[in-house]
Amino acid sequence: MTSESRHALVLGAGLAGAACCAALTRRGWRVELIERDRRPAQGASGLPVGMLSPHVTRAPTPLSRLCTLGVADARSQLERLVPQGHGWQATEVDNLGHDPGRWPAAVVRPSALVQAWLDEARASGGLSTRFDAGVTHLVHEHGQWVAKNTAGVRLGAAPAAVVATAYGALPLLEGIMGAGSGAVPLRPVKGQLTLAALDAPPLAPRPMRNNGVFVPAYQDAGLAPDWPSRVWAMGSTYERGRDDTMVETAAHERNAASLEEMHAAAAAELRRCAREGRLLGWSQVRCASQDRLPMVGAAPDLQALHDLFSAAGARRGRIPLSQTPRLPGLFMLTALGSRGLTLAHWCADWLAGRMSGEPSPLAEQDLEKALDPARFVWKAARRQPA
């Protein structure tokens, strides 16, 4: 885009949206951030205690390779922007499952990183924010993407728009591409974290992970007033298809059962806190794609895609994903699943680079294909008879 058109709407002020604001303003973009809640990090990015650590698999997968890039990038962002003890602390984690071993890690309050990115973007002079403004319609008018609320009130407009609203992206994008088109195969995944005030020595020397993560101690003054400033935590659950945020006793017990496999005394303490009414809970909805990989990049133009494949006839199978027609100026940064802390900034920086006309830093084209939001409709079009 030209310098005159480097003006973008970013929808959503969680990890993805805040990272995108920072990545774009670093490149000289003027950004309007629109968020439905009254403050940032109120969705899944409001997790009180998260874990940043390697995603180890027996053989490399697209997700594990992306996470290798993302963990190093996120750690550098923490070290650059957030003082230890005021949003994160370095640690190690004992993995007890399919990737056993002790790995370097960080325990993180994601909202601290969200705020740091927004502060950085605001300090550049390129960011304006609008909170308590729910976008229900995104329409293309006169060369601009216009965000509107349920009453049709215009909330913002720019030549480019980045939809970074996690599962909230589904109705917005289906409003553009059509419900049932298959272009936006997003799925809700509910997660509940169990936590409580830590008033005694921690029960383990470091975090542990198997089916969930046990954090025996995390101290951060920024947890208040919503949470005690010193806590232990276990979670989160992973419930596909659930899009409610109710904290449930049954989910606490599922966390207890998972914790029992790692540390029986800690599980007993969790259940004791539950009986005594000292147990706290946090629940939110993550967003995952059909193939569990992020959707990052330019949104596909379905009508133009249909026309392209129809004209190709029997040669439709030779059309590469990179030639998929795109909607002008519309971008997606969603479906980070349970890896938002790991992938948000790396994906946002990669996307901001593409929006700015920079060459991709990825040597492996299969990773670009793995991220491409058009991959689902492109595959479906290839399967249609000529």
C-alpha positions in Angstrom: 0.0 0.0 0.0 1.1 3.6 -0.6 2.0 5.8 2.4 -1.3 7.7 1.8 -3.3 4.5 2.2 -1.5 3.1 5.2 -4.5 3.6 7.4 -6.1 0.5 9.0 -8.9 -0.5 11.3 -8.0 -3.2 13.8 -10.9 -4.9 15.3 -10.3 -6.5 18.7 -8.0 -5.5 21.6 -6.8 -8.8 22.8 -3.3 -10.3 22.2 -3.8 -10.5 18.4 -5.3 -7.0 18.0 -2.8 -5.3 20.3 0.2 -7.0 18.7 -1.2 -6.0 15.3 -1.5 -2.3 16.4 2.2 -2.4 17.6 3.4 -4.1 14.4 1.6 -1.7 12.1 2.5 1.5 13.9 6.1 0.5 13.9 5.9 0.6 10.1 4.3 4.0 10.0 0.7 3.0 9.7 -2.1 5.0 11.2 -4.3 2.6 13.1 -7.8 2.9 14.6 -8.4 0.2 17.2 -12.1 -0.7 17.9 -13.0 -2.9 20.9 -16.4 -4.0 22.1 -15.4 -4.1 25.8 -14.5 -1.1 28.0 -10.9 -2.1 28.3 -8.4 -4.3 26.5 -7.8 -8.0 27.1 -11.3 -8.9 28.3 -11.7 -12.1 26.2 -9.4 -15.1 26.2 -6.4 -12.7 26.5 -7.6 -11.9 30.0 -6.3 -15.2 31.3 -4.8 -14.4 34.8 -1.9 -16.8 34.4 -0.6 -18.3 31.1 2.4 -20.3 30.1 4.9 -19.5 27.3 6.9 -22.6 26.6 8.1 -24.8 23.6 5.5 -26.9 21.7 7.5 -30.1 21.3 6.3 -32.9 19.0 7.9 -36.2 18.0 8.2 -35.0 14.4 8.0 -31.4 13.3 4.5 -30.2 12.4 3.4 -26.8 10.9 2.1 -25.8 14.4 5.3 -26.9 16.2 7.5 -25.0 13.7 5.4 -21.9 14.0 5.5 -22.2 17.8 9.3 -22.4 17.7 9.4 -19.1 15.9 6.6 -17.7 18.2 8.1 -18.6 21.5 11.4 -16.9 20.8 9.6 -13.8 19.5 7.2 -13.6 22.4 10.0 -14.0 24.9 11.9 -11.1 23.3 8.7 -8.9 23.4 8.4 -9.7 27.2 12.0 -8.9 27.9 11.8 -5.7 25.9 8.5 -4.3 27.1 7.5 -5.8 30.5 9.6 -5.8 33.6 9.9 -9.2 35.3 7.5 -9.4 38.3 5.1 -6.9 36.7 3.4 -9.2 34.1 5.7 -12.2 33.8 8.5 -14.3 35.4 11.0 -16.6 33.9 10.9 -20.2 35.0 11.2 -23.8 33.8 8.4 -26.3 33.2 8.5 -30.0 33.9 6.7 -31.8 31.0 5.3 -35.1 32.0 3.4 -36.1 28.9 4.4 -36.9 25.3 7.4 -34.5 25.4 8.9 -35.3 28.8 11.7 -33.1 30.1 12.4 -29.8 31.6 12.0 -26.8 29.3 12.7 -23.1 29.6 9.4 -21.2 30.1 7.8 -18.1 31.3 4.7 -17.6 33.4 2.8 -14.6 32.0 -0.2 -12.4 32.7 -1.2 -11.8 29.0 -3.0 -8.5 29.7 0.4 -7.0 30.7 1.7 -7.7 27.2 -1.5 -6.4 25.6 -1.2 -3.2 27.5 2.5 -2.8 26.6 1.9 -3.2 22.9 -0.9 -0.7 23.0 1.2 1.8 25.0 4.0 1.4 22.5 1.6 1.9 19.6 0.1 5.0 21.2 3.5 6.5 22.0 4.3 6.3 18.3 1.4 8.8 17.6 -0.1 6.4 15.1 -2.8 4.7 17.3 -6.3 5.9 18.2 -8.6 3.7 20.2 -12.4 3.3 20.6 -13.6 1.1 23.4 -17.1 0.0 24.4 -17.9 -0.1 20.7 -19.2 -3.4 19.4 -18.8 -3.9 15.6 -21.6 -6.0 14.1 -21.1 -5.2 10.4 -18.1 -4.6 8.3 -18.9 -3.3 4.8 -16.8 -2.1 1.8 -17.9 1.3 0.7 -16.2 3.7 -1.7 -12.8 2.0 -1.3 -13.0 1.8 2.5 -13.9 -0.8 5.1 -16.5 0.7 7.3 -17.2 -0.7 10.8 -20.8 -0.3 12.1 -22.8 -1.2 15.2 -26.2 -2.8 15.4 -27.9 0.6 14.9 -25.9 1.2 11.7 -23.7 3.9 13.4 -20.3 4.3 11.7 -17.6 3.4 14.2 -14.6 3.8 12.0 -13.4 3.5 8.4 -10.1 2.9 6.6 -8.8 1.4 3.3 -7.6 -1.7 5.3 -9.1 -3.7 8.1 -7.7 -6.5 10.3 -10.3 -8.7 11.9 -8.6 -9.9 15.1 -11.7 -10.7 17.2 -11.1 -14.4 17.8 -14.4 -16.3 17.6 -16.1 -13.0 17.2 -14.6 -12.9 13.7 -17.1 -15.5 12.6 -20.3 -13.4 12.3 -18.3 -10.4 10.9 -16.7 -12.4 8.2 -19.8 -14.5 7.4 -21.6 -11.2 6.9 -19.1 -10.4 4.1 -18.6 -13.9 2.6 -21.9 -15.5 3.4 -23.0 -17.9 6.1 -22.4 -21.5 5.2 -19.8 -20.6 2.6 -17.1 -22.6 4.4 -14.7 -19.7 4.1 -14.5 -19.1 7.8 -14.4 -22.6 9.5 -13.9 -21.2 13.1 -14.8 -23.3 16.1 -15.3 -22.1 19.8 -13.2 -23.9 22.5 -14.1 -23.1 26.1 -11.4 -23.1 28.7 -11.7 -22.8 32.4 -8.8 -22.0 34.7 -8.8 -23.0 38.4 -6.9 -20.8 40.8 -6.7 -19.7 44.4 -4.7 -17.4 46.7 -1.4 -18.8 47.7 -1.0 -18.2 51.4 1.6 -21.0 52.1 4.8 -22.2 50.5 4.2 -23.6 47.0 3.7 -27.3 46.6 6.1 -27.7 43.7 9.4 -26.0 42.8 8.3 -25.1 39.3 5.3 -25.5 36.9 4.3 -28.9 35.6 2.5 -29.8 32.4 0.7 -32.9 31.2 -3.0 -32.6 30.5 -3.0 -28.9 31.4 -0.5 -26.7 33.3 0.0 -26.5 37.0 1.5 -23.2 38.2 2.4 -23.7 41.9 3.2 -20.0 42.4 2.8 -16.8 40.6 3.1 -13.3 42.1 2.2 -10.1 40.3 0.8 -6.9 41.7 -1.0 -6.4 38.4 -3.4 -9.3 39.2 -5.3 -7.1 41.6 -8.0 -6.1 42.0 -9.5 -8.9 40.0 -7.4 -11.6 41.6 -5.1 -12.1 44.6 -1.6 -10.8 43.9 -0.1 -14.3 44.8 -1.8 -17.3 43.3 -1.5 -20.9 42.3 -3.3 -22.2 39.2 -4.3 -25.2 37.2 -5.8 -25.5 33.8 -7.2 -24.9 31.4 -10.0 -27.2 30.3 -10.5 -27.6 26.5 -14.1 -28.0 25.6 -14.7 -27.9 21.9 -18.0 -26.4 20.7 -18.7 -24.5 23.9 -19.0 -20.7 23.5 -20.2 -19.8 27.0 -18.1 -18.3 29.9 -19.8 -19.8 32.9 -17.5 -21.0 35.6 -18.5 -24.6 36.5 -17.9 -26.9 39.4 -17.5 -29.8 37.0 -14.7 -28.1 35.1 -12.9 -27.4 38.4 -13.1 -31.2 39.1 -11.8 -32.0 35.6 -8.8 -29.7 36.4 -8.4 -31.6 39.7 -8.4 -34.9 38.0 -5.7 -33.7 35.5 -3.7 -32.3 38.4 -3.9 -35.6 40.3 -1.9 -37.3 37.5 0.9 -34.7 38.0 0.8 -33.9 41.7 -1.6 -35.7 44.1 -1.0 -33.3 47.0 -1.8 -30.3 44.8 -5.0 -32.0 43.6 -6.0 -32.6 47.2 -5.4 -28.9 48.0 -7.6 -27.9 45.0 -10.4 -30.0 46.3 -10.0 -28.7 49.8 -10.2 -25.2 48.6 -13.4 -26.1 46.7 -15.0 -27.5 49.9 -14.0 -24.4 51.9 -15.2 -22.0 49.2 -11.7 -20.6 48.6 -11.5 -21.7 44.9 -11.6 -19.1 42.2 -12.3 -19.7 38.5 -11.9 -17.9 35.1 -13.5 -19.1 31.9 -13.4 -17.8 28.4 -13.7 -18.9 24.8 -10.7 -19.6 22.5 -11.0 -19.7 18.8 -9.7 -22.5 16.6 -9.9 -23.3 12.9 -11.0 -26.5 11.3 -7.3 -27.7 11.0 -6.3 -26.1 14.3 -3.9 -23.7 12.6 -4.1 -19.9 12.6 -5.8 -18.0 9.9 -3.5 -15.0 9.1 -3.5 -13.0 5.9 -5.6 -11.5 3.2 -9.2 -12.7 3.1 -10.4 -14.6 -0.1 -12.8 -13.1 -2.6 -15.3 -16.0 -3.1 -17.0 -14.7 -6.2 -13.8 -14.0 -8.0 -12.4 -17.4 -6.8 -15.5 -19.1 -8.3 -15.1 -17.2 -11.6 -11.4 -18.1 -11.8 -11.9 -21.8 -11.2 -14.9 -22.0 -13.6 -12.8 -20.4 -16.3 -10.0 -22.8 -15.7 -12.2 -25.9 -16.3 -10.2 -29.1 -16.3 -7.0 -27.1 -15.4 -8.5 -25.9 -12.1 -6.2 -28.3 -10.1 -3.2 -26.4 -11.3 -4.2 -23.1 -9.8 -1.9 -22.4 -6.8 -3.2 -21.1 -3.5 -1.1 -17.9 -4.0 -3.3 -17.0 -7.0 -6.5 -17.0 -5.0 -8.3 -13.6 -5.5 -8.5 -11.5 -2.4 -10.9 -9.0 -1.0 -9.1 -5.6 -1.3 -7.7 -4.5 2.0 -9.4 -7.1 4.2 -7.1 -9.2 6.5 -7.6 -11.9 9.1 -5.6 -12.6 12.3 -7.6 -15.2 14.2 -7.8 -18.9 15.2 -4.7 -18.8 17.4 -6.4 -21.5 19.6 -4.6 -22.1 22.9 -1.4 -20.7 21.5 -2.3 -17.0 21.5 0.5 -16.0 23.8 3.0 -17.8 21.7 1.8 -16.8 18.2 0.1 -13.4 18.5 3.0 -11.2 18.0 4.9 -13.3 15.4 1.7 -13.6 13.3 0.9 -9.9 13.7 4.4 -8.9 12.7 4.3 -11.3 9.7 0.9 -9.9 8.6 2.0 -6.3 9.1 5.0 -7.0 6.9 2.8 -8.4 4.1 0.4 -5.5 4.4 3.4 -3.2 4.0 4.7 -4.9 0.9 7.7 -6.5 2.7 9.0 -9.8 1.5 8.1 -12.8 3.7 10.8 -13.9 6.1 9.6 -17.5 5.7 11.8 -19.7 3.6 9.3 -22.5 3.9 6.4 -21.9 1.6 4.4 -24.7 3.3 4.2 -22.5 6.5 2.7 -19.6 4.5 0.2 -22.0 3.0 -0.6 -23.3 6.5 -1.5 -19.8 7.7 -3.4 -18.6 4.6 -7.0 -17.8 5.4 -7.9 -18.8 1.8 -6.7 -22.4 2.2 -10.1 -23.9 3.0 -12.1 -22.4 0.1 -9.2 -23.0 -2.3 -9.1 -26.7 -1.4 -12.9 -26.9 -1.8 -12.8 -25.3 -5.2 -10.1 -27.7 -6.5 -12.3 -30.6 -5.5 -15.3 -29.4 -7.5 -15.9 -31.0 -10.9 -14.9 -28.9 -13.9 
